[in-house]
Amino acid sequence: MRVIVAHNRYREAQPSGENTIVDQEIGQLRAAGVEVFPFLRSSDEIARFSTADKALLPLSPIYSPRAQQDLSRLITEHRPDVLHLHNPYPLLSPWVVRTAHKHRVPVVQTVHNYRQVCSSGLYFRDGRICQDCRGRALGVPAIVHRCYRGSRAQSALMATTLAIHRPTWRSVDRYIALTSGIANHLRDYGIPEDRIVVKPNGIPDPGAPSPLGDGFLFFGRLSPEKGVGLLLDAWRRHPDGALGPLRIAGDGELRPLVEEAAAQRADVEFLGPLDRAGVAAALRSAAVVLTVPTWHDVLPTVVIEALAAGRPVLGTALGGIPYLVGADEPAATTGAGLTTGEAGWLVPPDPAALAAALPTVRAAAATVAPHARARYQRTFHPDVVTGQLLDIYAKM
């Protein structure tokens, strides 16, 4: 089988789980015997553009002639069975779908965000969930609020791009929804059920889990939408030391808030940014991982990393988290709003609800931990997700 993988890489200065997932997926496909022809561009290339190319850059999201010419040559040379698209912005353009179809090549797209509708791709604005552009022919609210790169002009261009390419997106042959939440988003956008497949990302198997540690771990970007402020608000509702340690790892604009909490309380430890070995060590020390975004986070990889390490997860009931912890069909819901899933628990994004859940999940961690590892092996192991992907390709 021959597959073109098309992706516009995000800037290296902006850590991107999407870039990592694309790289891993290419490696997994090649290991499975697939001939992969990467069709990659990077936003880092823009700094090296000529003056003339930079002048045309604003039109690239709508139509990028150079990308279409290069893709046509690649298709003609290698005659792929399928084109697998990830992020097309800004240098590829959704027009690659039309170019592939012109050559009678079917297109699969993995949906990593909400950019079929939302100019920022996040459904999040000014510290709150925002879906003001849903159902609109043109995303005027995105323009008014400068949702794309803080610029009204660039937001107008992106909103126009989304309007122009609505027929393009509806012509994609198969959508890969990373979670059931993304599948619902695509249905709401008008994609027929038979063109949507739920297939999550996978991560390499770290091996058999170590015995549970103590306390809680939060690791990720320290920004408002990731919920570290919500977490600290909930944590302060318990006496110092009552829940064991809370370890927080990462970096971002709310780092001073975390450092202040660590200075004020003996049970809060700030680990700073961690490399892969540091994350693995932090997971070994924890009993429960906290993933508490205040937006519809599509697929926070930290949840899959926790499950792979045999650590249950307490998360907010938003975005992809219910799917990840196996709580799309919850085992139970208490009056306090705590929902139990196969591999963890869900609460509303509310500090009181989160505070009430912390003692309960701490007491139940040892019981749920084996189920967390089992869910990883059954749903997120690379052998499983690669097999699903090959099946999707074979049915095109």
Stockholm file with secondary structure:
# STOCKHOLM 1.0

chainA/1-396         MRVIVAHNRYREAQPSGENTIVDQEIGQLRAAGVEVFPFLRSSDEIARFSTADKALLPLSPIYSPRAQQDLSRLITEHRPDVLHLHNPYPLLSPWVVRTAHKHRVPVVQTVHNYRQVCSSGLYFRDGRICQDCRGRALGVPAIVHRCYRGSRAQSALMATTLAIHRPTWRSVDRYIALTSGIANHLRDYGIPEDRIVVKPNGIPDPGAPSPLGDGFLFFGRLSPEKGVGLLLDAWRRHPDGALGPLRIAGDGELRPLVEEAAAQRADVEFLGPLDRAGVAAALRSAAVVLTVPTWHDVLPTVVIEALAAGRPVLGTALGGIPYLVGADEPAATTGAGLTTGEAGWLVPPDPAALAAALPTVRAAAATVAPHARARYQRTFHPDVVTGQLLDIYAKM
#=GR chainA/1-396 SS CEEEEEEEECCTTSCCHHHHHHHHHHHHHHHTTCEEEEEEEEGGGGGGCCHHHHHHGGGTTTCCHHHHHHHHHHHHHHCCSEEEECCCTTTTCTHHHHHHHHTTCCEEEEECSSTTTCSSSSSEETTEECCTTTTCSSCHHHHHTTTTTTCHHHHHHHHHHHHHTHHHHTTCSEEEESSHHHHHHHHHHTCCGGGEEECCCCCCCCCSCCCCCSSEEEESCCSGGGTHHHHHHHHTTSCTTTTCCEEEECCSTTHHHHHHHHHHCTTEEEEESCCHHHHHHHHHHCSEEEECCSSCCSCCHHHHHHHHTTCCEEEESSTTHHHHTTCSSCSEECTTSCEECSSEEEECSCHHHHHHHHHHHHHHHHHHHHHHHHHIIIIICHHHHHHHHHHHHHTC
#=GC SS_cons         CEEEEEEEECCTTSCCHHHHHHHHHHHHHHHTTCEEEEEEEEGGGGGGCCHHHHHHGGGTTTCCHHHHHHHHHHHHHHCCSEEEECCCTTTTCTHHHHHHHHTTCCEEEEECSSTTTCSSSSSEETTEECCTTTTCSSCHHHHHTTTTTTCHHHHHHHHHHHHHTHHHHTTCSEEEESSHHHHHHHHHHTCCGGGEEECCCCCCCCCSCCCCCSSEEEESCCSGGGTHHHHHHHHTTSCTTTTCCEEEECCSTTHHHHHHHHHHCTTEEEEESCCHHHHHHHHHHCSEEEECCSSCCSCCHHHHHHHHTTCCEEEESSTTHHHHTTCSSCSEECTTSCEECSSEEEECSCHHHHHHHHHHHHHHHHHHHHHHHHHIIIIICHHHHHHHHHHHHHTC
//
